[in-house]
Amino acid sequence: MTSSTSKPVTLEGSCHCQRVKFSVDSYTPYPYMICHCHADTKTAGVFNCNIMGEYSTFKIKQGQEFVKVYQAKLTDTESGANEKSSTKLSNHKRHFCSECASYLWAYNDEYAQWVYPFASAIDTPLPKPDEYNHIMTDFKLNHIEIPTGDNIHAYPRYPQGSIEEWHKKHELYGTYSMKK
């Protein structure tokens, strides 16, 4: 599918207590990448997944006052292992509801055009991918087993390619539409 025929889907999301509601347009709504990094596992649990949306379309529709941000110390992240400063924060900002603690979305200044909603915060039915990529498996909890199968891939760190590139490679970029 070419970009001229690609269409985003509007995703609606919320926290568990419904105090925070948001929407975002996404060309890349397939929740295929499961992260096992320490920060995501500690803040959101195992087998968590972010998808990607267009930041320019992101709207907090309700509950801005309940949204809080967590930034891990860079030294406490896998990418900051060589960081000298013990106070420098990661650019990756995880947004939560201050009432129910639901992880809602992430934002990183280095990728300002994107926002990364947590797949479980999305209320819109998401498409089921034909494959799953488990990433940062060098950091998974010792009691977690990565499933095996032809459609499951494991990467010790980040794999080559972006979420957008994965969707384009699989001819899924801008192809998802809600069935009525």
Salt bridges, closest charged atoms under 4 A:
GLU12 OE1 - LYS61 NZ 2.89
ASP40 OD1 - ARG94 NH2 2.89
GLU78 OE2 - HIS38 NE2 3.99
ASP109 OD2 - LYS93 NZ 2.68
GLU131 OE1 - HIS153 NE2 3.49
GLU131 OE1 - HIS170 NE2 3.44
ASP138 OD2 - ARG157 NE 3.62
GLU164 OE2 - LYS168 NZ 3.32
